[in-house]
Amino acid sequence: MEFIQTQNAPSAIGPYSQAVSVNGMVYTSGQIALKPDGSDELLSEDVVVQAVQVLRNLEAVLSEAGSGMDKVIKTTIFLANMDDFATVNEIYAEAFGTHKPARSTVAVKTLPKNALVEIDAIALV
């Protein structure tokens, strides 16, 4: 088991790792739109800006683990407001291109730091 940590994505804000790699698989923690500069602040209160940053953070963690967006097999999207589904879906589709991992999308009451979107992933290394 390898615990993944990169400076190109925000540090975990609790007692967990950005990701864990084991047996050729990587399991990421949920990524929110924190700035990777260590400021522990949300990038914006706009769902578009947040979704783009979340996917950048996810990509950075996957890259550090020796994986990538093209190796993702499952994601979970958590939305603070299901009205943002279509917007986030469009940004997500652009980030993954023709690669279409399995996915769940869940509406939640609140997310850490009052984020609007959070995404985690399971991928091949």
Buried (B, 14 or more C-beta within 10 A) or exposed (E): EEEBBBEEBBBEEEEEBBBBBEEEBBBBBBBBBBBBEEEEEBBBEEBBBBBBBBBBBBBBBBBBBBBBBEBBEEBBBBBBEEEBEEBBBEBBEEBBEEEEBEBEBEEEEEBEEEBBBBBBBBBEB
